[in-house]
């Protein structure tokens, strides 16, 4: 009897009964190619089962997942993370993210305003000893360092915003689905859909930048219809109730995003 090289368990056949490692696999080019093909095939199988209903069947993936059919699909958090990485990479490639510093009256904020800014944020000196110097650093190179810092924070802000949005969804539908995690899954799937649809839109923008405005409008309209249909399916909500809940959810997204983006913007501004 031989032992598994990976976990030390006694081998009865070719594959270890404890960890599943193949005892006959050799470190050859053929072995690595076989592993690559197997990995890609496994990913594609899981991804495509998740991808199609996520994009074309609003609420179906969430309904199946909450109903216990989970093994055939990518987990919600993994789905979100994969699609968010793809989306923000394409967003960066398309160059559609722009960061501008503006004053409360809407005019452009420049280096000449840093002294006034520093005087108005004395409470920050506990963490930032010299706000004026930090302000001037943020304004150098026409704000490119600030834009890069802010763009790096946007995905993190959204990841923190979603649990708060799910809390609002829980408040609205807690009688129909009493567990908070159920609503978090719903929100994660919706945001994953938005990233997926948005990725396709960005690919089109890369090829034809002139239609970006129309694509943005189509994407947001599609997202609103998608959310309406998903809400009706997952929560068995009536038309009016679903429409009102979408309005509340849109307000929640806007408020939480504005707060998160403001904090992230101030952090990036002072750390650039």
C-alpha positions in Angstrom: 0.0 0.0 0.0 1.3 3.4 -0.9 0.5 6.8 0.6 -0.8 10.0 -1.1 2.0 12.4 -1.7 -0.3 15.3 -0.9 -2.0 14.4 2.3 -0.4 11.1 3.4 -3.6 9.0 3.3 -3.3 5.4 2.3 -4.1 4.9 -1.4 -6.6 2.3 -2.5 -6.9 3.3 -6.1 -5.5 5.8 -8.5 -7.2 8.8 -6.8 -6.8 9.6 -3.1 -10.1 9.1 -1.2 -9.3 11.9 1.2 -8.1 14.8 -1.0 -8.8 13.5 -4.6 -5.2 13.9 -5.9 -4.3 11.8 -8.9 -1.4 9.5 -7.8 -0.3 8.9 -11.4 0.0 12.5 -12.5 3.5 13.4 -13.6 5.1 16.8 -13.9 5.1 16.9 -17.7 4.0 19.4 -20.3 1.1 17.1 -21.2 0.0 17.1 -17.5 0.0 20.9 -17.4 -1.9 21.2 -20.7 -4.5 18.7 -19.4 -4.9 20.7 -16.2 -5.3 23.9 -18.1 -8.0 22.5 -20.4 -9.8 20.9 -17.4 -9.7 24.2 -15.5 -11.0 26.2 -18.4 -13.8 23.7 -19.1 -14.8 23.7 -15.4 -14.8 27.4 -15.2 -16.8 27.8 -18.5 -19.4 25.2 -17.3 -20.0 27.0 -14.0 -19.7 30.5 -15.5 -22.1 29.9 -18.4 -24.7 28.4 -16.2 -24.5 31.6 -14.1 -23.9 34.0 -17.0 -27.0 33.3 -19.2 -29.8 33.5 -16.6 -28.0 36.5 -14.9 -28.1 38.4 -18.2 -31.3 37.3 -19.8 -33.6 36.0 -17.0 -34.1 38.6 -14.3 -34.4 37.1 -10.8 -34.1 33.5 -11.9 -30.6 33.0 -10.7 -31.4 34.5 -7.3 -34.6 32.5 -7.0 -32.8 29.2 -7.8 -29.9 30.1 -5.4 -32.2 30.9 -2.5 -34.3 27.8 -3.3 -31.2 25.6 -2.6 -29.9 25.0 -6.2 -26.4 26.4 -5.6 -23.9 23.8 -6.7 -24.3 24.4 -10.4 -23.7 28.2 -10.2 -20.9 30.5 -9.2 -21.4 31.8 -5.7 -22.8 35.4 -5.6 -19.7 37.0 -4.1 -17.4 35.3 -6.6 -19.7 36.3 -9.5 -19.7 39.9 -8.3 -15.9 40.0 -7.8 -15.1 38.5 -11.3 -17.5 40.8 -13.1 -16.5 43.9 -11.2 -12.8 43.3 -12.1 -13.8 42.9 -15.8 -16.1 46.0 -15.7 -13.6 48.3 -14.0 -10.7 47.2 -16.3 -12.9 48.0 -19.3 -14.0 51.3 -17.7 -10.3 52.2 -17.3 -9.5 51.2 -20.9 -12.4 53.2 -22.2 -11.3 56.3 -20.3 -14.8 57.2 -19.3 -14.0 57.9 -15.7 -13.2 61.6 -15.0 -12.4 63.2 -11.7 -12.9 67.0 -11.3 -12.4 69.1 -8.2 -15.1 71.7 -7.8 -16.1 74.2 -5.2 -19.6 74.3 -3.6 -20.7 76.9 -6.2 -19.8 74.6 -9.1 -16.7 76.4 -10.3 -13.3 74.7 -10.9 -11.2 74.1 -7.8 -7.5 75.0 -8.4 -4.2 75.4 -6.4 -5.1 79.0 -5.6 -8.0 77.7 -3.5 -5.9 75.4 -1.3 -5.3 78.0 1.5 -9.0 78.7 1.8 -9.7 74.9 1.8 -7.1 74.3 4.5 -8.6 77.0 6.7 -12.1 75.4 6.4 -10.9 71.8 7.4 -9.0 72.5 10.6 -10.6 69.4 12.1 -8.5 67.3 9.7 -5.2 68.4 11.2 -5.5 65.6 13.7 -4.9 63.2 10.8 -3.4 65.5 8.1 -0.9 67.9 9.6 -0.7 70.2 6.6 -4.0 70.1 4.5 -2.8 73.0 2.3 0.3 71.0 1.2 -1.8 67.9 0.6 -4.2 70.0 -1.4 -1.4 71.4 -3.6 0.0 67.8 -4.2 -3.5 66.7 -5.3 -3.6 69.6 -7.8 -0.2 68.9 -9.4 0.0 67.2 -12.8 -3.4 68.5 -13.7 -5.0 66.1 -11.1 -4.0 62.9 -12.8 -2.6 61.4 -9.5 -5.9 62.3 -7.9 -7.9 60.7 -10.7 -5.9 57.5 -10.4 -6.3 57.4 -6.6 -10.0 58.0 -6.9 -10.5 55.4 -9.6 -8.8 52.8 -7.5 -11.2 53.6 -4.6 -14.4 53.4 -6.6 -14.7 49.5 -6.6 -14.1 49.4 -2.9 -16.7 52.1 -2.3 -19.3 50.1 -4.3 -18.4 46.9 -2.4 -19.1 48.7 0.9 -22.3 50.3 -0.4 -24.0 47.1 -1.5 -24.5 45.7 2.1 -26.2 49.0 3.0 -28.5 48.8 -0.1 -29.3 45.2 0.9 -30.3 46.5 4.3 -32.8 48.8 2.7 -34.1 45.9 0.6 -34.4 43.8 3.7 -36.4 46.6 5.4 -38.9 46.6 2.5 -39.3 42.9 2.1 -38.4 41.4 5.4 -41.9 39.8 5.8 -41.5 37.9 2.6 -37.9 36.9 3.0 -36.9 37.2 6.7 -33.1 36.7 6.3 -30.9 39.6 5.5 -28.5 37.4 3.5 -31.3 36.6 1.0 -31.5 40.3 0.2 -27.8 40.6 0.0 -27.7 37.8 -2.6 -30.4 39.7 -4.6 -28.5 42.9 -4.6 -25.2 41.2 -5.5 -26.8 39.5 -8.4 -28.4 42.7 -9.6 -25.1 44.6 -9.4 -23.3 41.7 -11.1 -25.9 41.9 -13.9 -25.1 45.7 -14.2 -21.4 45.0 -14.4 -22.0 42.3 -17.0 -24.3 44.4 -19.2 -22.0 47.4 -18.6 -19.0 45.4 -19.8 -20.7 44.7 -23.1 -21.6 48.3 -23.4 -18.0 49.4 -22.8 -16.7 47.0 -25.4 -19.0 48.7 -27.9 -17.8 52.2 -26.7 -14.2 51.1 -27.3 -15.2 50.3 -30.9 -17.5 53.3 -31.4 -17.0 56.1 -28.8 -19.6 58.3 -30.5 -22.6 56.3 -29.2 -21.6 56.3 -25.5 -24.5 58.6 -24.5 -27.1 56.4 -26.1 -25.6 53.3 -24.7 -25.6 54.8 -21.2 -29.3 55.6 -21.5 -30.1 52.1 -22.9 -28.1 50.5 -20.1 -29.9 52.4 -17.3 -33.3 51.7 -18.8 -32.4 48.1 -19.2 -31.3 48.0 -15.6 -34.5 49.5 -14.3 -36.6 47.0 -16.3 -34.4 44.2 -15.1 -34.7 45.2 -11.5 -38.5 45.5 -11.8 -38.8 42.0 -13.3 -36.4 40.5 -10.8 -38.2 42.1 -7.8 -41.5 40.7 -9.0 -40.1 37.2 -9.4 -38.0 36.9 -6.3 -40.4 38.7 -3.9 -43.7 38.0 -5.7 -44.4 41.7 -5.6 -47.2 43.5 -7.4 -46.4 46.0 -10.2 -47.0 49.1 -8.0 -45.1 47.7 -5.1 -42.2 46.6 -7.3 -42.1 50.1 -9.0 -42.1 51.9 -5.6 -39.4 49.6 -4.2 -37.2 50.3 -7.2 -37.6 54.0 -6.5 -36.6 53.5 -2.9 -33.7 51.4 -3.9 -32.5 54.0 -6.4 -32.6 56.6 -3.7 -30.6 54.3 -1.4 -28.0 53.6 -4.0 -27.7 57.4 -4.7 -27.4 58.4 -1.0 -25.0 55.7 0.1 -22.9 56.1 -3.1 -22.8 59.9 -2.6 -21.6 59.5 1.0 -19.1 56.8 0.2 -17.7 58.6 -2.9 -17.4 61.9 -0.9 -15.4 60.2 1.8 -13.3 58.4 -0.7 -12.8 61.6 -2.7 -11.7 63.5 0.3 -9.3 60.7 1.2 -7.9 60.5 -2.3 -7.6 64.3 -2.4 -5.6 64.5 0.8 -3.5 61.4 0.0 -2.7 62.0 -3.7 
